[in-house]
Amino acid sequence: MGGIGFIGGGNMAQAIIAGIIKKGVYAAEDIGVFDIRKERLDHLSSLYGVIPSPSLQDLAERKGVIMLAVKPDKVSTVLSPLETILKDKLVISIAAGITIKTIQTLVGNDARVVRVMPNTPALVLEGVSAVAASRSCTDQDMECAGKIFASIGMCMEMDEGLINAVTALTGSGPAFCFMFMEALSDGAVRAGLPRDTAIKLAAATVKGAASMVLEGLGHPGLLKDMVSSPSGTTIDGIAVLEAKAFRSAVIDAVYAAYKRSVSLGSQGPSDQT
């Protein structure tokens, strides 16, 4: 019973499959997928060579690691029939808002469960994934989960109590970044740049700025000061952002996303849509 089985074959599952094959974490023939949509199974099998499973039970019985990649409202439906099969497996869930306790209620209180919050840049193997584990998980389980999610970007282990904050930052954050890039390009279009050029330059600018922080060149505030020459163009632009409460709006947006994540997490799987 080796390999990994995916329950659900959507975009995030596809991103993980692409990453683990590319990084050699699993070979294609060791990856099984079950999805109620035959076209998704055909697509993944054709593109990556993974093995479609005829049923949930078949997938769960054949694979040692099970990746739960369904929408939150489907979690109870897919896990309930698998309780006896999954009790000795490693279950990794990327179902948003579904707690480790909820999954253990469905498959066994001592089940080995890893909860992960990945984000959409995983689609281009530049994701950020927060990983939390049940107490029953072994060091080998965490090593396995770490290798899987390191294949699609940055992977950080943390307490499950921080997952809602991570969801607000890295889960919702890409949408906020897209809005910022769109606004940057709008400003450039207003100044005379063609739209396609403005979008490319805005995206490259954001990527480059992020790389400077990740490479350890300094705190974002310090790097901002490095760009802001006395009486220059940048400080005039910053003054406008401050007057419009730019930073306060971003802080409030992240906190609003956090509160909504907490709210969703307090609901049962069948209540989330």
N, C-alpha and C positions, 0 to 999 in steps of 0.2 A: 504494500500500500504506500507507494512513494509518489512523489510529484505533488502538484498543486491543482485544485479544482476551483473554478470560478462559478459561483451561482450568480448569474447575471452577466451579460456580455455587452454592456453599454460603453459609452465613450471612456469613462475612467478605467473600466476593466481593460479596455483595449490599450490604453496608455500604459497600464501596469504590465500587460502582456508584452508589449513592444519593448519596454525597459528591461524586463527580466530576461528576455531572449537576447537582446543586444548586449547586455552585461554578462551573459552566461550564468545567471543564477539558476535558471531551469532551461532545459532543452525543450523545443516545441513539442516533441512526442511525450513529454512528461506533464504537459499542461492539458487539463480537461476543462470544458466549458458547457454549462447548461443555460439555455435561455429559451423562453417560450416562443420567441420570434425566430423562426427557422432561417430567415434572411440574415440575421445577425450571426448565427452559427455558421452559415455558409460563408459569410464575409470573413469572419475570423479564421476559419479553417483554410480558406483560399489564400488569405493574406499572410498568415503566420505559420500555417501547418499544424495548429493545435487540434486536439481531438474532441469533436462534439460528443456529448453524453446524451443518451436517449431519455434519461430521467434523473431527477434529483437524487433518488436513492442510489442509482448506479454510480453517479459522480461521488457521492459521499462515501460509499463503500470502497471505491478504488483509490482515493487520494488521501494522503496523510495530512495535508494542509488544505483547509477550505477557506476561500476568500468570499465573503458575503458582500456582493456588490449590487444590491437591489435598493430600490427606493424605500424609505423608512416605513411606509404603510404596508409594505409587502413582507417585512421581516418575520412577523408571526406566522404568516401563511406558509413561508418556505421552510422555516426552522422546526415548527411543531411536529411534522411527520418524521423528522430526522433525529429526534432526541436520543434514542438508543444507539444510533449509528455514530453520532458526533461526540459522545461522552468522552472518548479517548483520543479525539483529534484536536489539532490546533485550529481554532476558528479565528480568522482575522476579519474584522468588520470595518467597512468604510461607509456604512449607512449613517447618514448625518443625524445627529441628535439621539441616537440609540445607545444607551449606556451599557456598560459591561454587565451590570446587574440584570438588566432587562434580558440580555442574551442568555445569561446563565439561568434565568427563570425558565427559559424555553428549552434549553438543552442540558441542564444539570448545574447545580450550585457549585460543583467542583470543576466545571469545564474550564479548559485553558482558552482564554479569550484575550485577544489583542484588539483594542479599538484604535482606529487610525483616522485622522482628519487630513486627507490630502487636499490639494487645490488644483484648479484648472490648468495652470502652467505645466502640470505633469504631462499634458498632451504633447508638449514639445520637450519633455524630459528636463524641465526646469522648475519642477514643483517644490513645494515645501510640505512635509508631512509630519504631524505631531502624533506620537505613538504612546499609548498607555496600555498597561497590561494588568490582568487579574493576578491575584496573589498566587494562584495555582500555576502560573506560567514558569517555565524553567529558563535558565540562561540560554539554552539552545533555542528555545522558542523566540526569545528576544533577538538573538543573533539572526535567526531566520527572517523575522519581520524586518529587522534593520537592513539586511541585504536586499530584500524585495523593494523597500521604499527608497533606499539609497540609489536604486537603479533608475528612479524617475526624478531625482533631484536631491535636495537637502532633507535629512531625516533627523528628528530630535525626539528623544524619549522624555516624557514628563508625566506628572501626576494627572490622573483623569480630571481632577477638579479644575484644571487649567484649560481643558479642551474648549469650553465655551468662549473663553477669551481668544484662544487661537483661531477658532472658527470666525470670530469677528475680524481678526487681523488678516490672516492668510486666506481664509475662505471667501470673505466679502471683499478683502483688500484689492484683488485684481480688478474688480468692477470699478472701485474708486480710482485705481490707476488708469484704467481705460478712459474714464471720464476726464481725468487730468490731461492725458495725452490728447484727447479730442479737443479739449479747451486750448491747450498749447497750439495745436495745429490751426484751430479757428483764429487764434490771435495772429498767427503767421499769415494765414490767408487774408485777414484784414489788412495786414501790412504789405501784401502783394505777392506772396508765394503761391504757386500752384498747389492745389489740394493734395495731390498724391505725393509731391515733394515734401510738403509740410508734415504729413502724417509719418512718412519715413524718418524725417529728421527728428520729430518729436519722440517717436518710439526709440530711436537710437540714443537720443539724449537721456531719456529715462533709464535705459539699460546701462549706459555708461556711468551715470551717476550712482546707480545701485551697485555696480561693480566696484566703484571706488570705496564704498562703505564696506562691502563684503571682503575686499582685499585688505582692510584694516588701515586705510589711509587716514582715518580720523572719524570723530563723532560727526553726524550730519550737520549739527550747528557750526562746528569748526570749518567743515568743508564749504558750507554756505558762506561763511565769512571770507574764505580764501577767494571766492569768486566775486565778492562784493567790493570793488575798488571804490575809493573815496570819490564822491561826485560822479560816479559812473552810471551806466545804464541799468545794471543789475539792482543796485540799491533803490533806484527809483521804482523799479518793478516790485521789489519786496515791500516798499512802503504802501503800494496799492493793495497788495495781498493782505498786509496787516490791517489796513483801513477797512477792508471787506471781511475781516474776521476769518481768513482762510484757515489758519491752524485750528481755531476754535471749532469751525464747521467740521473739519476732518476728525477732531477728537470726538465731537458729538456723534458723528456718523458711525465711528467704530463702536462707541458705547451703545448706541441704539441697536446695532447688529448683535452686540453681546447680549443685551437684554432679550432680544428676540430668540437668540439661541438658547438661553436659559429657559424661556417660555416653552419652546418646542421640546426641550429635553424633559420637561415635567409632564408632558403628555405621553400617553401610551402609543406604541407603534401604529395602531390602527387609526389614531387621531391625527396623524401628521400627513399632510399632502404637500 
